[in-house]
Amino acid sequence: MKLSSNQLDFASQDPKEMAKALKAKGFMRGGFNKVTKEVCLSYAKGNMTFKDASYLLDLRLSNEFANNAKNAKRRVVCQSVLVDFKDFIKEEGLQCLKSYSLMNIDMGNNHSIGGQSCAIFQNAEGESCGVILTDHDYNPASTLRIPIEQYWIAKHMKINDSTLVKIYVYNMEEKSYQSIQYPAERIEIAFKQSKTVIEQVDIEFKKIA
């Protein structure tokens, strides 16, 4: 069984539903927030200017969703998210190092954490860091994704001490962000919990006819 880092938190809350989603291949759902995340990250990675990103966001939201008054208001909100995200990138002095990397973390017994990592940046202090956009609050005490991403960036960038890696979490709903750096003990706990979660999802997956 392989789960991505992005699936771990949902899987830890409901292994049975995660197994169903994997069986149906329907975990990744579309929506205004998904499109906005993609355009924001494309801009942050240096793939386009802010003007082009703003134009692309409006074009995609107009083409992919019904053109009505409710969605017109949502497009305005999404544009404001892009503006605030641009300010966050500038404020932290973020420069993209890797658009993504392919995770490959062996958890034993044919289980693993795979998929794409979050984008890897360097901040104004020269620290390697990850950037995650979300439309909900992460609970720092229970999240599995963030410590796993922190570990992986250190491994991928050949940084001996994973505690030196910072993860920025940008909340699209609140237009705010926080930076997180977990100690080694917390990362170790996340690995143990992730192993258990993947095993539980595998059990539930095999129950589905």
VENJO-V269560 format. One record per backbone hydrogen bond with DSSP energy under -1.0 kcal/mol. NH is the residue of the N-H (numbers start at 0). CO is the residue of the C=O. If there is no record, write none. Layout:
BEGIN
NH & CO
NH & CO
END
This chain:
BEGIN
2 & 111
6 & 3
10 & 6
11 & 7
12 & 8
13 & 9
17 & 13
18 & 14
19 & 15
20 & 16
21 & 17
22 & 18
23 & 19
25 & 20
34 & 30
35 & 31
36 & 32
37 & 33
38 & 34
39 & 35
40 & 36
41 & 37
42 & 38
43 & 39
44 & 40
45 & 42
46 & 41
52 & 48
53 & 49
54 & 50
55 & 51
56 & 52
57 & 53
58 & 54
59 & 55
60 & 56
61 & 57
62 & 58
63 & 59
67 & 65
71 & 67
72 & 68
73 & 69
74 & 70
75 & 71
76 & 72
77 & 73
78 & 74
79 & 75
80 & 76
81 & 77
82 & 78
83 & 79
84 & 80
85 & 81
86 & 82
87 & 83
88 & 84
89 & 85
90 & 86
91 & 87
93 & 88
94 & 121
96 & 119
97 & 119
102 & 114
104 & 112
106 & 110
110 & 107
111 & 0
112 & 104
113 & 2
116 & 100
119 & 97
120 & 128
121 & 94
122 & 126
123 & 91
125 & 122
128 & 120
129 & 165
130 & 118
131 & 167
133 & 169
141 & 138
142 & 138
147 & 143
148 & 144
149 & 145
150 & 146
151 & 147
152 & 148
153 & 149
154 & 150
155 & 151
156 & 152
158 & 153
163 & 160
164 & 161
165 & 127
166 & 179
167 & 129
168 & 177
169 & 131
170 & 175
171 & 133
174 & 170
175 & 170
177 & 168
179 & 166
186 & 182
187 & 183
188 & 184
189 & 185
190 & 186
191 & 187
192 & 188
193 & 189
194 & 190
195 & 191
196 & 192
197 & 193
198 & 194
199 & 195
200 & 196
201 & 197
202 & 198
203 & 199
204 & 200
205 & 201
END
